[in-house]
Amino acid sequence: MLLIDQNLPLKLKDILAPFFPGTVHVKELHMERSTDTDLWRYAVEKELVIITKDSDFYDRLTLKGHPPKLIWVRTGNASTLFLVELFRSNISTIQTFVKNPDLAYLEIL
């Protein structure tokens, strides 16, 4: 359901997977050196929502549209603990976003 980009900690999978079965981190897929294009294609093929801190995915989304959907984490440098708490506090927002086929982009601050 969710594809967590390499610029986010693997620990986020532990928080998100119970709510979003099928969530994977690019490290688990051995795709941490893959290009943004490869990750984009993978997300489209597997119907995954990309979670990233990388603005390149947002640029691609504005040019190409969706799918895939995108969750852009806009926190700047943040500790793993901060990110874990940020995602815990936004579970219901993410669930609403994922379920709505008309939404393509969610920004988390």
N, C-alpha and C positions, 0 to 999 in steps of 0.2 A: 504494500500500500504506500509506504514512504521510502524514499531513497535519500539517505543522509550523506551529504558530500564530505569529502576528506578534510575540509577545513573546520569540521565540527567533531567533537569527541565521540568516540565509539560508545561511551556511557549513555548517550542519549537514546540509543536503541533500547536499553533496558527500561527506560522510562516510557517510551512511546509504543513499543511492541505489544504490551497488554491491551492497549486501546486501538491499535492499528496493526492487526495481524499481517504478517508478510513484510514488515518493515525490515530494511537491510541497510547496512553501512557499506560504502564503497570498498572499505578495507576487507570486509568479509567476502566480497566478490573479486578481490585482487584487481580492482580497477582504480586504485589510487593514483596511478600514473596515466590514466585514460584522459583523453581530451574532453573538453566540454561537449563537443559534438557527439562523441561516443556515449557519454553519460546521458545526454539529451535523447539520443536514439534508444538507448536501453530503457529509459523511463517511459518513452512512448510505447515501445514494444510490450513492456510488462505492466503498463497502465499504473505507473508509480508517480507520486507527487515528489518533486525534488525539494529538499531542504538544504539551503546553502547560505553562506555569508558572501558569496561571490557575486559581484554586480554584473558580471558577464552573462549570467543566466537571466537576469532581469532584462538586460539589453536584448538578448535573443528572444525572450518572450514578447517584448514589445514589437519586434520585427516580424516574428513568425506566428505569434498567437499560441494558443494551447490546443491540444495537449502537448506536453505535460503541464500540469499545474505547478506553481512555484510558491514555496514559503521562503521568504528572504529574511534572514536574521540580521538585524541592523544594530547590533549592540557594540560594534567595535571590538577591541580586545576585551575579553571577559573570561573569568575562570570557569572551569568545568562546573563547579558548584553553582555559580550564578546561572549558567545556561540550563542546568538541570532544573533549578527552581523556576526559571522563566518558562520552560516548557511545561512543567507540572501545572503552573498557574494558567496556562493557555490551552489545556487539553480540550475543553468544551468549544473554544473558538476554533481550534484546528479541526475538530470533528464536524462542526457546522460548515466550515470551508470545504473540507474534503467531500462532503455529501452534496453540496450545491454544484450542479453541472455548469451553471452560468458564471461561476467565479473562477478566475484564472490565477489570481495573485493574492497572497496574504503577506503582510509585513509584520514582523514581530520585533518590538523594541525592548 
